[in-house]
Amino acid sequence: MQTPPLDAGLRVLVVDDDLTVAEVVAGYLGRAGYEVTRADDGPAALECAARHRPDLVVLDLMLPGMDGLEVCRRLRAEAPVPVIMLTARGDEDDRILGLEVGADDYVTKPFSPRELVLRVESVLRRSRTAPAPGPGAPLLADGLRVDPVARHASKSGTDLALTMREFDLLVFLLRNPGRAVGREELMREVWGWEFGDLSTVTVHIRRLRGKVEDDPARPRLIQTVWGMGYRLDLPDDACEGGPGQPDRTAQSGGPAEPGRPSDRPGQSGGPAQSGRPGHSTSTGG
């Protein structure tokens, strides 16, 4: 007997104009214990979402009238509902664009329905379970104030509109200053995934930089460790966060690699390695 997921009974909206795909996806999700609602175009999807308030949306990119990107934008403008995008396109730019408009994950057609169910479970589990809070003191760095318990972030006194994933990513980096962190580790620790496209991490880092850096094109905080991942450097004049903040003297980030301040969309990160505090490995490309 198959054990139902912890998320059983939650509502999933499946949006796809391909009847066969929609029936298969709905069938597998229904057998996994989810309450499934279906829509076959963008306007119907928005109407269903407003009426039923789904816990997650499985959204096809190619829809008649209003494509999945626009549907995703409008859904995320109304509420932080998790979105998994389905796409038949193999172009990496399309997948990255889906992540940039707010999709939490994507699955490329043809796909395994069982894998999709696992993706749904993973995204829902992460979205409904906040990371265990650490020490109570807020994390402070270079004008940032991040409270993991209240899940509130601000910069120079102005609130930051961070998505759930951006917030968790920032907290993880602030708790590990000066340490080079591979994309695989970030995907595992922040997303809770053991597999997935590493461009997901790249896109979210770029979006996070756009919100926390004074000049995202020349970041001071979130540095790229080329061929590996990222490192958060605390400037010398950064204010520390008391008991909840890692000791700056124990972890030194080292200098950022000059002349290569930002990521290119879809750039592969190479194999993940665990960085050591105060020692980073920067490689070309």
GUZAVEX-590644 format. One record per atom (N, C-alpha, C): x, y, z. Coordinates in nm, 3 decimals. Layout:
N
xx:yy:zz
X:Y:Z
...
//
This chain:
285
xx:yy:zz
0.085:-0.119:0.000
0.000:0.000:0.000
0.088:0.125:0.000
0.064:0.216:-0.092
0.145:0.336:-0.103
0.109:0.436:0.005
0.211:0.486:0.074
0.189:0.586:0.179
0.165:0.722:0.117
0.054:0.787:0.150
0.027:0.919:0.091
0.129:1.020:0.138
0.158:1.122:0.056
0.254:1.224:0.095
0.201:1.308:0.210
0.294:1.375:0.279
0.254:1.463:0.388
0.164:1.575:0.339
0.174:1.606:0.209
0.097:1.715:0.151
-0.041:1.671:0.100
-0.079:1.544:0.125
-0.206:1.493:0.074
-0.322:1.582:0.118
-0.416:1.606:0.025
-0.530:1.691:0.053
-0.511:1.834:0.010
-0.389:1.872:-0.026
-0.365:2.007:-0.075
-0.414:2.019:-0.219
-0.444:2.141:-0.260
-0.504:2.165:-0.391
-0.396:2.199:-0.494
-0.403:2.133:-0.607
-0.311:2.158:-0.718
-0.394:2.194:-0.842
-0.359:2.305:-0.905
-0.423:2.346:-1.030
-0.331:2.305:-1.145
-0.385:2.224:-1.238
-0.311:2.179:-1.356
-0.362:2.257:-1.476
-0.270:2.329:-1.543
-0.309:2.413:-1.657
-0.235:2.363:-1.780
-0.308:2.302:-1.873
-0.249:2.251:-1.997
-0.359:2.233:-2.099
-0.336:2.280:-2.222
-0.438:2.267:-2.326
-0.431:2.132:-2.396
-0.330:2.051:-2.364
-0.321:1.915:-2.417
-0.400:1.823:-2.325
-0.514:1.774:-2.373
-0.605:1.695:-2.290
-0.537:1.571:-2.233
-0.457:1.504:-2.316
-0.392:1.381:-2.271
-0.295:1.410:-2.157
-0.212:1.511:-2.175
-0.115:1.547:-2.070
-0.188:1.587:-1.942
-0.292:1.669:-1.956
-0.365:1.715:-1.839
-0.428:1.598:-1.764
-0.485:1.501:-1.836
-0.547:1.386:-1.771
-0.444:1.300:-1.699
-0.329:1.278:-1.763
-0.226:1.195:-1.700
-0.173:1.262:-1.574
-0.141:1.391:-1.584
-0.088:1.463:-1.468
-0.191:1.465:-1.356
-0.315:1.497:-1.390
-0.420:1.502:-1.288
-0.440:1.366:-1.224
-0.432:1.259:-1.305
-0.450:1.125:-1.253
-0.342:1.087:-1.152
-0.217:1.113:-1.187
-0.107:1.079:-1.096
-0.113:1.162:-0.967
-0.144:1.291:-0.981
-0.153:1.376:-0.863
-0.271:1.335:-0.775
-0.383:1.298:-0.839
-0.499:1.253:-0.764
-0.469:1.127:-0.685
-0.398:1.032:-0.749
-0.364:0.908:-0.678
-0.263:0.933:-0.566
-0.187:1.041:-0.577
-0.092:1.076:-0.470
-0.161:1.148:-0.355
-0.291:1.175:-0.369
-0.366:1.232:-0.258
-0.398:1.380:-0.270
-0.365:1.440:-0.384
-0.392:1.583:-0.400
-0.532:1.605:-0.459
-0.592:1.720:-0.424
-0.717:1.762:-0.486
-0.680:1.842:-0.611
-0.723:1.794:-0.727
-0.677:1.851:-0.853
-0.790:1.925:-0.924
-0.759:2.047:-0.968
-0.847:2.126:-1.054
-0.775:2.148:-1.185
-0.848:2.149:-1.297
-0.786:2.163:-1.428
-0.837:2.286:-1.501
-0.749:2.343:-1.584
-0.786:2.453:-1.673
-0.708:2.434:-1.802
-0.767:2.479:-1.915
-0.700:2.453:-2.043
-0.651:2.580:-2.113
-0.663:2.696:-2.048
-0.605:2.817:-2.105
-0.577:2.917:-1.993
-0.510:3.028:-2.029
-0.469:3.125:-1.929
-0.582:3.190:-1.852
-0.681:3.248:-1.920
-0.792:3.311:-1.846
-0.864:3.214:-1.753
-0.886:3.090:-1.800
-0.952:2.991:-1.714
-0.865:2.958:-1.593
-0.733:2.956:-1.613
-0.641:2.928:-1.502
-0.650:3.037:-1.396
-0.651:3.163:-1.439
-0.659:3.273:-1.344
-0.793:3.272:-1.269
-0.899:3.238:-1.342
-1.031:3.230:-1.278
-1.034:3.118:-1.174
-0.979:3.000:-1.211
-0.976:2.887:-1.117
-0.891:2.920:-0.994
-0.778:2.987:-1.018
-0.689:3.021:-0.906
-0.758:3.118:-0.811
-0.832:3.214:-0.864
-0.903:3.309:-0.780
-1.015:3.242:-0.701
-1.077:3.144:-0.763
-1.192:3.078:-0.699
-1.150:2.971:-0.598
-1.047:2.890:-0.633
-1.011:2.775:-0.550
-0.885:2.795:-0.467
-0.807:2.899:-0.495
-0.684:2.928:-0.422
-0.597:2.803:-0.407
-0.536:2.758:-0.514
-0.456:2.634:-0.508
-0.331:2.653:-0.424
-0.279:2.541:-0.373
-0.154:2.541:-0.298
-0.034:2.535:-0.391
-0.057:2.492:-0.514
0.049:2.485:-0.615
-0.016:2.480:-0.753
0.056:2.534:-0.854
0.006:2.533:-0.991
0.108:2.462:-1.081
0.061:2.364:-1.156
0.141:2.301:-1.262
0.098:2.368:-1.391
0.187:2.443:-1.454
0.149:2.537:-1.559
0.227:2.512:-1.688
0.154:2.486:-1.796
0.218:2.469:-1.926
0.263:2.604:-1.980
0.381:2.607:-2.041
0.433:2.732:-2.096
0.355:2.776:-2.220
0.324:2.682:-2.308
0.258:2.714:-2.435
0.108:2.697:-2.421
0.039:2.808:-2.402
-0.107:2.806:-2.389
-0.168:2.899:-2.493
-0.289:2.869:-2.540
-0.353:2.958:-2.637
-0.398:3.088:-2.573
-0.383:3.197:-2.646
-0.433:3.326:-2.599
-0.339:3.396:-2.505
-0.310:3.338:-2.392
-0.221:3.395:-2.291
-0.121:3.287:-2.251
0.007:3.311:-2.277
0.105:3.205:-2.251
0.132:3.188:-2.101
0.202:3.080:-2.068
0.227:3.047:-1.930
0.308:3.151:-1.855
0.397:3.221:-1.926
0.476:3.324:-1.860
0.387:3.436:-1.805
0.292:3.480:-1.887
0.201:3.586:-1.843
0.110:3.537:-1.731
0.064:3.411:-1.743
-0.019:3.355:-1.636
0.060:3.351:-1.506
0.186:3.309:-1.514
0.271:3.302:-1.395
0.289:3.440:-1.333
0.316:3.540:-1.417
0.332:3.677:-1.366
0.208:3.721:-1.289
0.091:3.695:-1.346
-0.033:3.742:-1.282
-0.063:3.663:-1.155
-0.034:3.534:-1.157
-0.055:3.453:-1.037
0.033:3.503:-0.923
0.162:3.527:-0.953
0.255:3.568:-0.849
0.230:3.710:-0.803
0.165:3.791:-0.888
0.129:3.927:-0.845
0.017:3.925:-0.742
-0.065:3.820:-0.746
-0.178:3.810:-0.654
-0.141:3.742:-0.523
-0.057:3.637:-0.531
-0.023:3.559:-0.412
0.104:3.479:-0.440
0.179:3.444:-0.335
0.304:3.369:-0.355
0.281:3.219:-0.374
0.192:3.183:-0.467
0.163:3.042:-0.491
0.280:2.978:-0.567
0.327:2.861:-0.523
0.434:2.793:-0.596
0.387:2.750:-0.735
0.479:2.760:-0.832
0.447:2.725:-0.971
0.554:2.632:-1.026
0.510:2.521:-1.084
0.599:2.433:-1.160
0.558:2.445:-1.306
0.651:2.485:-1.390
0.619:2.511:-1.530
0.651:2.388:-1.616
0.560:2.356:-1.707
0.582:2.249:-1.804
0.617:2.313:-1.938
0.718:2.261:-2.003
0.757:2.318:-2.132
0.804:2.210:-2.226
0.764:2.222:-2.351
0.812:2.131:-2.455
0.934:2.188:-2.523
0.971:2.311:-2.489
1.084:2.376:-2.553
1.215:2.330:-2.492
1.315:2.314:-2.577
1.445:2.276:-2.528
1.538:2.393:-2.510
1.493:2.513:-2.546
1.577:2.632:-2.539
1.595:2.673:-2.393
1.720:2.679:-2.350
1.749:2.712:-2.212
1.699:2.851:-2.175
1.700:2.944:-2.269
1.653:3.079:-2.240
1.508:3.080:-2.196
1.426:2.993:-2.257
1.284:2.986:-2.218
1.270:2.935:-2.076
1.350:2.836:-2.038
1.343:2.782:-1.903
1.386:2.886:-1.801
1.493:2.958:-1.833
1.542:3.061:-1.741
1.440:3.173:-1.728
1.376:3.211:-1.840
1.274:3.315:-1.835
1.159:3.273:-1.744
1.122:3.145:-1.749
1.017:3.096:-1.660
1.055:3.112:-1.514
1.181:3.083:-1.481
1.227:3.101:-1.343
1.229:3.249:-1.305
1.265:3.335:-1.400
1.275:3.476:-1.370
1.141:3.542:-1.344
1.034:3.488:-1.403
0.902:3.547:-1.377
0.839:3.489:-1.251
0.909:3.396:-1.185
0.860:3.350:-1.056
0.833:3.201:-1.043
0.853:3.121:-1.149
0.832:2.977:-1.137
0.932:2.918:-1.039
0.889:2.824:-0.957
0.976:2.760:-0.860
1.056:2.646:-0.921
1.004:2.585:-1.026
1.072:2.474:-1.092
1.009:2.457:-1.228
1.072:2.378:-1.313
1.012:2.347:-1.442
1.045:2.203:-1.478
0.960:2.145:-1.560
0.979:2.008:-1.609
0.962:2.012:-1.760
1.058:1.954:-1.831
1.056:1.956:-1.977
0.984:1.833:-2.032
0.891:1.855:-2.124
0.820:1.746:-2.191
0.913:1.681:-2.294
0.902:1.549:-2.312
0.822:1.453:-2.233
0.886:1.429:-2.097
0.802:1.400:-1.998
0.852:1.384:-1.862
0.786:1.263:-1.798
0.846:1.216:-1.691
0.789:1.107:-1.613
0.685:1.164:-1.515
0.561:1.118:-1.522
0.461:1.168:-1.426
0.502:1.144:-1.281
0.573:1.034:-1.254
0.618:1.009:-1.118
0.719:1.114:-1.074
0.807:1.154:-1.166
0.903:1.259:-1.133
0.831:1.389:-1.104
0.728:1.419:-1.182
0.652:1.542:-1.159
0.588:1.541:-1.020
0.533:1.426:-0.979
0.475:1.416:-0.845
0.581:1.443:-0.739
0.701:1.390:-0.759
0.810:1.415:-0.664
0.847:1.563:-0.660
0.847:1.626:-0.776
0.876:1.770:-0.780
0.768:1.848:-0.705
0.643:1.810:-0.725
0.532:1.876:-0.656
0.549:1.860:-0.504
0.579:1.739:-0.460
0.598:1.714:-0.317
0.711:1.800:-0.262
0.821:1.806:-0.337
0.938:1.882:-0.291
0.908:2.031:-0.280
0.845:2.088:-0.383
0.815:2.231:-0.382
0.716:2.264:-0.271
0.614:2.182:-0.255
0.515:2.208:-0.150
0.576:2.195:-0.011
0.658:2.094:0.007
0.720:2.074:0.138
0.805:2.195:0.175
0.879:2.245:0.076
0.966:2.359:0.105
0.886:2.487:0.127
0.777:2.502:0.051
0.700:2.626:0.062
0.618:2.632:0.189
0.583:2.516:0.245
0.497:2.514:0.363
0.574:2.492:0.493
0.703:2.466:0.482
0.783:2.442:0.602
0.899:2.539:0.603
0.890:2.639:0.685
0.999:2.737:0.696
1.120:2.670:0.758
1.241:2.710:0.719
1.360:2.655:0.779
1.361:2.676:0.930
1.416:2.578:1.001
1.423:2.589:1.147
1.502:2.714:1.185
1.444:2.798:1.269
1.515:2.921:1.305
1.639:2.891:1.386
1.743:2.970:1.364
1.865:2.956:1.440
1.858:3.050:1.559
1.973:3.105:1.601
1.972:3.202:1.711
1.878:3.318:1.680
1.823:3.376:1.787
1.719:3.476:1.769
1.765:3.608:1.712
1.893:3.641:1.724
1.938:3.772:1.679
1.929:3.784:1.528
1.883:3.898:1.477
1.881:3.919:1.332
2.022:3.915:1.275
2.031:3.886:1.146
2.158:3.885:1.074
2.177:4.022:1.009
2.292:4.083:1.031
2.319:4.217:0.983
2.444:4.217:0.897
2.437:4.287:0.783
2.554:4.297:0.697
2.533:4.408:0.595
2.624:4.507:0.595
2.627:4.609:0.490
2.492:4.675:0.469
2.426:4.713:0.576
2.295:4.778:0.567
2.178:4.682:0.565
2.204:4.553:0.551
2.097:4.453:0.552
2.062:4.415:0.695
1.935:4.394:0.718
1.887:4.339:0.844
1.787:4.229:0.812
1.824:4.105:0.845
1.742:3.990:0.810
1.706:3.915:0.938
1.577:3.903:0.963
1.527:3.833:1.082
1.471:3.698:1.039
1.545:3.588:1.060
1.498:3.456:1.015
1.372:3.410:1.086
1.351:3.453:1.211
1.233:3.409:1.286
1.108:3.479:1.234
1.115:3.611:1.220
1.001:3.687:1.168
0.991:3.680:1.017
1.097:3.626:0.951
1.104:3.620:0.805
1.081:3.759:0.746
1.164:3.852:0.792
1.156:3.990:0.745
1.296:4.036:0.708
1.308:4.107:0.597
1.438:4.157:0.553
1.425:4.303:0.511
1.528:4.382:0.542
1.529:4.522:0.502
1.671:4.562:0.467
1.682:4.670:0.390
1.812:4.726:0.355
1.806:4.876:0.379
1.895:4.923:0.464
1.899:5.065:0.502
1.762:5.115:0.547
1.689:5.028:0.618
1.560:5.065:0.672
1.442:5.046:0.580
1.468:5.007:0.453
1.360:4.986:0.356
1.334:4.837:0.341
1.206:4.798:0.352
1.171:4.656:0.341
1.208:4.601:0.204
1.256:4.477:0.204
1.289:4.407:0.080
1.177:4.311:0.044
1.132:4.318:-0.080
1.027:4.227:-0.128
1.093:4.101:-0.183
1.128:4.009:-0.092
1.195:3.886:-0.130
1.093:3.772:-0.141
1.110:3.688:-0.241
1.030:3.567:-0.247
1.077:3.471:-0.138
1.000:3.366:-0.114
1.038:3.268:-0.014
1.178:3.212:-0.041
1.204:3.177:-0.166
1.332:3.116:-0.200
1.446:3.218:-0.189
1.422:3.342:-0.230
1.525:3.445:-0.218
1.559:3.470:-0.071
1.457:3.471:0.014
1.481:3.493:0.156
1.566:3.380:0.214
1.528:3.256:0.186
1.603:3.141:0.238
1.746:3.140:0.186
1.764:3.179:0.061
1.898:3.184:0.001
1.983:3.290:0.072
1.925:3.406:0.099
1.999:3.513:0.167
2.037:3.471:0.309
1.945:3.408:0.380
1.974:3.362:0.516
2.088:3.261:0.515
2.083:3.168:0.421
2.190:3.066:0.415
2.326:3.131:0.390
2.331:3.226:0.298
2.458:3.292:0.268
2.507:3.374:0.387
2.416:3.445:0.455
2.455:3.525:0.570
2.505:3.439:0.685
2.455:3.318:0.695
2.500:3.227:0.800
2.630:3.156:0.764
2.675:3.174:0.640
2.798:3.109:0.596
2.890:3.209:0.527
2.921:3.322:0.591
3.002:3.423:0.523
3.144:3.374:0.499
3.200:3.416:0.387
3.338:3.384:0.357
3.362:3.243:0.310
3.255:3.165:0.292
3.271:3.026:0.250
3.219:3.009:0.108
3.303:2.952:0.022
3.258:2.925:-0.115
3.160:2.808:-0.112
3.043:2.829:-0.169
2.935:2.730:-0.164
2.898:2.690:-0.306
2.900:2.561:-0.335
2.866:2.512:-0.467
2.717:2.522:-0.495
2.683:2.527:-0.623
2.541:2.535:-0.661
2.465:2.411:-0.616
2.527:2.294:-0.622
2.459:2.173:-0.576
2.426:2.182:-0.428
2.518:2.236:-0.348
2.492:2.250:-0.205
2.378:2.349:-0.181
2.377:2.459:-0.255
2.268:2.555:-0.240
2.134:2.492:-0.279
2.134:2.415:-0.386
2.009:2.350:-0.427
1.962:2.252:-0.320
2.056:2.183:-0.259
2.020:2.085:-0.156
1.974:2.153:-0.028
2.047:2.257:0.016
2.019:2.318:0.146
1.905:2.419:0.140
1.892:2.491:0.029
1.790:2.597:0.019
1.663:2.545:-0.046
1.678:2.466:-0.152
1.561:2.413:-0.223
1.514:2.280:-0.167
1.605:2.208:-0.102
1.571:2.075:-0.052
1.568:1.971:-0.161
1.636:1.998:-0.274
1.637:1.905:-0.387
1.771:1.835:-0.396
1.766:1.707:-0.428
1.888:1.632:-0.455
1.921:1.631:-0.604
1.829:1.681:-0.685
1.852:1.689:-0.829
1.780:1.811:-0.882
1.818:1.854:-1.000
1.753:1.970:-1.060
1.850:2.048:-1.146
1.799:2.142:-1.223
1.880:2.224:-1.311
1.948:2.333:-1.230
2.081:2.340:-1.237
2.156:2.436:-1.158
2.132:2.580:-1.202
2.076:2.600:-1.322
2.044:2.736:-1.362
1.937:2.797:-1.272
1.861:2.713:-1.201
1.766:2.763:-1.102
1.839:2.847:-0.997
1.952:2.796:-0.949
2.031:2.869:-0.850
2.086:2.998:-0.911
2.140:2.988:-1.032
2.199:3.104:-1.099
2.098:3.217:-1.113
1.977:3.185:-1.154
1.873:3.286:-1.173
1.836:3.351:-1.040
1.821:3.271:-0.936
1.782:3.327:-0.807
1.893:3.413:-0.746
2.017:3.376:-0.767
2.128:3.460:-0.722
2.122:3.595:-0.793
2.097:3.594:-0.924
2.090:3.718:-1.000
1.974:3.805:-0.950
1.859:3.745:-0.924
1.745:3.821:-0.873
1.774:3.875:-0.734
1.840:3.795:-0.650
1.872:3.840:-0.514
1.970:3.956:-0.517
2.070:3.948:-0.605
2.164:4.059:-0.619
2.091:4.188:-0.657
1.992:4.175:-0.744
1.918:4.293:-0.787
1.844:4.361:-0.674
1.824:4.291:-0.563
1.748:4.347:-0.451
1.837:4.387:-0.333
1.954:4.326:-0.318
2.035:4.355:-0.200
2.163:4.432:-0.230
2.206:4.432:-0.356
2.330:4.503:-0.391
2.300:4.646:-0.433
2.389:4.739:-0.398
2.375:4.877:-0.445
2.392:4.883:-0.597
2.485:4.806:-0.649
2.508:4.797:-0.794
2.518:4.650:-0.830
2.407:4.587:-0.874
2.409:4.444:-0.903
2.514:4.403:-1.006
2.551:4.494:-1.096
2.653:4.461:-1.196
2.792:4.453:-1.134
2.810:4.518:-1.018
2.939:4.514:-0.947
2.911:4.481:-0.800
2.873:4.356:-0.774
2.830:4.319:-0.639
2.942:4.326:-0.536
2.907:4.374:-0.417
3.002:4.378:-0.305
2.982:4.258:-0.213
2.857:4.210:-0.202
2.827:4.104:-0.107
2.838:3.965:-0.169
2.755:3.938:-0.269
2.746:3.802:-0.325
2.841:3.790:-0.442
2.952:3.723:-0.420
3.055:3.707:-0.521
3.041:3.572:-0.591
3.081:3.568:-0.716
3.084:3.443:-0.791
3.221:3.378:-0.775
3.222:3.251:-0.737
3.344:3.171:-0.736
3.338:3.087:-0.863
3.409:3.127:-0.964
3.392:3.072:-1.099
3.427:2.924:-1.104
3.340:2.849:-1.171
3.356:2.705:-1.182
3.303:2.630:-1.062
3.245:2.703:-0.964
3.197:2.635:-0.843
3.062:2.685:-0.797
3.057:2.812:-0.754
2.931:2.863:-0.699
2.946:3.006:-0.654
2.919:3.032:-0.525
2.913:3.169:-0.476
2.972:3.180:-0.336
3.000:3.302:-0.297
3.053:3.331:-0.165
2.999:3.467:-0.121
2.957:3.477:0.004
2.913:3.605:0.057
3.029:3.669:0.133
3.070:3.786:0.088
3.178:3.860:0.151
3.119:3.973:0.234
3.158:3.980:0.360
3.116:4.091:0.445
3.217:4.203:0.433
3.177:4.322:0.387
3.270:4.433:0.379
3.331:4.465:0.515
3.448:4.526:0.515
3.518:4.555:0.640
3.436:4.642:0.733
3.349:4.728:0.672
3.271:4.819:0.756
3.133:4.765:0.786
3.109:4.636:0.755
2.976:4.579:0.780
2.950:4.568:0.929
2.825:4.590:0.964
2.783:4.578:1.104
2.748:4.434:1.132
2.797:4.380:1.243
2.771:4.240:1.274
2.643:4.222:1.352
2.594:4.100:1.355
2.461:4.074:1.407
2.453:4.015:1.544
2.554:4.026:1.628
2.543:3.980:1.765
2.546:3.830:1.772
2.473:3.769:1.869
2.480:3.626:1.893
2.439:3.543:1.774
2.350:3.593:1.687
2.304:3.513:1.575
2.393:3.522:1.453
2.500:3.603:1.457
2.582:3.626:1.339
2.713:3.549:1.351
2.756:3.477:1.245
2.883:3.408:1.251
2.996:3.506:1.276
3.103:3.456:1.344
3.217:3.539:1.378
3.296:3.575:1.254
3.302:3.705:1.224
3.373:3.752:1.105
3.521:3.720:1.111
3.579:3.721:1.234
3.722:3.697:1.246
3.757:3.553:1.219
3.659:3.464:1.229
3.688:3.323:1.208
3.674:3.282:1.064
3.607:3.367:0.982
3.582:3.330:0.844
3.609:3.451:0.756
3.712:3.444:0.678
3.748:3.554:0.589
3.720:3.513:0.447
3.651:3.599:0.371
3.606:3.558:0.239
3.710:3.570:0.133
3.817:3.647:0.153
3.914:3.664:0.047
3.862:3.761:-0.056
3.946:3.807:-0.145
3.906:3.907:-0.243
3.818:3.849:-0.351
3.728:3.931:-0.404
3.645:3.888:-0.515
3.730:3.882:-0.641
3.693:3.796:-0.734
3.766:3.787:-0.860
3.741:3.912:-0.942
3.843:3.986:-0.980
3.822:4.113:-1.050
3.772:4.093:-1.191
3.692:4.190:-1.234
3.655:4.197:-1.375
3.548:4.101:-1.418
3.493:4.017:-1.323
3.389:3.922:-1.362
3.281:3.925:-1.255
3.205:4.038:-1.249
3.119:4.062:-1.134
2.987:3.992:-1.135
2.939:3.941:-1.247
2.804:3.887:-1.247
2.797:3.762:-1.331
2.682:3.693:-1.318
2.662:3.568:-1.391
2.606:3.594:-1.528
2.628:3.500:-1.617
2.559:3.499:-1.745
2.446:3.399:-1.735
2.328:3.428:-1.794
2.214:3.337:-1.784
2.252:3.199:-1.834
2.216:3.098:-1.752
2.230:2.960:-1.793
2.370:2.907:-1.784
2.465:2.984:-1.726
2.602:2.937:-1.722
2.612:2.818:-1.629
2.681:2.716:-1.673
2.697:2.596:-1.594
2.795:2.621:-1.482
2.765:2.568:-1.364
2.849:2.593:-1.249
2.956:2.491:-1.227
2.957:2.381:-1.302
3.056:2.279:-1.279
3.022:2.201:-1.154
3.104:2.100:-1.119
3.076:2.017:-1.003
3.087:2.095:-0.874
3.000:2.063:-0.780
2.999:2.134:-0.652
3.112:2.083:-0.566
3.168:2.173:-0.486
3.269:2.139:-0.389
3.237:2.216:-0.263
3.270:2.160:-0.149
3.248:2.230:-0.024
3.364:2.322:0.001
3.335:2.453:0.011
3.442:2.547:0.036
3.482:2.546:0.182
3.606:2.589:0.213
3.652:2.600:0.349
3.654:2.747:0.387
3.614:2.780:0.510
3.615:2.921:0.550
3.753:2.981:0.526
3.750:3.098:0.462
3.872:3.168:0.440
3.952:3.120:0.323
3.899:3.020:0.247
3.973:2.968:0.134
3.877:2.942:0.021
3.892:3.010:-0.088
3.802:2.989:-0.200
3.883:2.950:-0.321
3.816:2.877:-0.410
3.881:2.833:-0.530
3.812:2.897:-0.648
3.879:2.984:-0.719
3.822:3.050:-0.836
3.888:2.995:-0.959
3.808:2.952:-1.054
3.862:2.899:-1.178
3.801:2.974:-1.293
3.864:2.970:-1.404
3.810:3.039:-1.519
3.686:2.973:-1.571
3.593:3.057:-1.625
3.471:3.007:-1.690
3.374:2.952:-1.595
//
